[in-house]
Amino acid sequence: MYAAHTSLTRSFETRFLSAQRVATMIAAKGLAACLADMAACIESDFRRWEAFDKCARVASHSAQGVIELMPIADQQLYAFKYVNGHPLNHRLGLSTVMAFGVLADVATGTPLLVSELTLTTALRTAATSALAARLLARPGSRRMALIGNGAQSEFQALAFHRLLGIDDFRLYDVDPAATGKLLANLASMGLRGTVCRDAREACTGADIITTVTADKTRATILTGDMIAPGMHINAVGGDCPGKTELHPEVLSRSQVFVEFEAQTRIEGDIQQMSADFPVTELWQVLRGARPGRRNASEITVFDSVGFALEDFSALRFMRDLAEELGVADSLSLIPALDDPRNLFGYLPAAEPLRDRPAARPGHLPDTQYRVAM
Ligand SMILES: NC(=O)c1ccc[n+]([C@@H]2O[C@H](COP(=O)([O-])OP(=O)(O)OC[C@H]3O[C@@H](n4cnc5c(N)ncnc54)[C@H](O)[C@@H]3O)[C@@H](O)[C@H]2O)c1
């Protein structure tokens, strides 16, 4: 039936990475190695800051959560991520954060890769957090409070272990089942965790505090009296208008670092501060243009919201890993045409429209028809 349409035998395919495929790729390389290499990938892209066409992400808010689109491009590659944030999804058996994304060729607009990004987001968020902490935490940091023990937490713990040598985790979550799950998963990776009664206990004596909670509200996970000189705070869960984790006093006592200022002013914990509250973008520290931590007693905050450039790097990383591992799944997403102006010719040959029998729901007709005018 398709014999006359040689275009259909020509292959133009978009690479496809399913969630299962990405999970097996991570297992093949090793999660810790993926986190380290992804951090290196993110660092090299942040160092090329001016090469990117950047914008704050586009958010659609609802009473339950948010759905966001995150585009970015350099001269060669365009990327976007679709991602949601619905803190009550667990009640429906769904993840708080779910994502997928695309990598495309700038010169032609051809989609090169469609990939899951739920797992990949957890990796890139943790890799970015650890990258920032390597610049901002006190050298020799060993103990991290981990507040919010949900889907992102294991990735955060392992990234900080691998990139900074953190080996003492103090855990707290309002849901003891989440902490039990994290403790068991840490043990399976050979990492030690201590369950704490509350956030204050978790923070006591910590070098680094990671807040990675999910609640669609102005939460106050950390107050000024929980913070000691020299701490580094990795604030991950305040990433949306009206969704914060830090008391303003914590911010006013700290040097605050952000990914992309224009976006973080809207979404980060600094949404609580005045428009001229001073912040430093991470790329400036990476390039040595601005200082990171200046002394051992300074309090530093990485006000993380998640920026499209991290997903760009993560998509590149996954594309290259798939190549390295010989993964060749693909999607027939775009019609491959012998004559690109004859899109109509891609349709199967057909009888005149008037003779067309009605298609039964769920069944494609077994004969193909030309579309009649
Ligand atoms: N900055 C980024 O780049 C980035 C990336 C991914 C996710 N996030 C954010 O990180 C947060 C966590 O994501 P997740 O996928 O792990 O969500 P999740 O729903 O799987 O886990 C969130 C955990 O926070 C706990 N929690 C809620 N309120 C708390 C409180 N007051 N004190 C202690 N624990 C509390 C919940 O019980 C739950 O276990 C979300 O807010 C999400 O939007 C940010």
The ligand as a Gaussian input file, in Angstrom:
#p B3LYP/6-31G(d) Opt

LIG

0 1
 N       15.211000      24.061000      42.197000
 C       15.084000      23.103000      41.327000
 O       15.774000      23.049000      40.331000
 C       14.087000      22.006000      41.601000
 C       14.095000      20.844000      40.824000
 C       13.230000      19.813000      41.157000
 C       12.342000      19.976000      42.225000
 N       12.333000      21.142000      42.913000
 C       11.443000      21.352000      44.060000
 O       11.928000      20.528000      45.114000
 C       10.852000      20.186000      45.961000
 C       10.875000      18.699000      46.259000
 O       10.609000      17.971000      45.097000
 P       10.339000      16.402000      45.193000
 O       10.252000      15.914000      43.796000
 O       11.336000      15.776000      46.113000
 O        8.906000      16.410000      45.900000
 P        8.248000      15.261000      46.790000
 O        6.809000      15.612000      46.881000
 O        8.625000      13.926000      46.286000
 O        8.937000      15.451000      48.223000
 C        8.737000      16.578000      49.020000
 C        8.894000      16.193000      50.482000
 O        8.828000      17.389000      51.270000
 C        8.175000      17.035000      52.483000
 N        7.714000      18.253000      53.167000
 C        6.684000      19.064000      52.827000
 N        6.589000      20.086000      53.713000
 C        7.582000      19.897000      54.606000
 C        8.001000      20.631000      55.759000
 N        7.390000      21.748000      56.169000
 N        9.073000      20.174000      56.460000
 C        9.720000      19.028000      56.074000
 N        9.350000      18.300000      55.006000
 C        8.301000      18.734000      54.266000
 C        7.067000      16.093000      52.034000
 O        6.557000      15.334000      53.110000
 C        7.803000      15.258000      50.995000
 O        8.367000      14.101000      51.523000
 C        9.577000      20.641000      45.254000
 O        9.144000      21.843000      45.879000
 C       10.007000      20.896000      43.840000
 O        9.244000      21.887000      43.195000
 C       13.190000      22.165000      42.624000

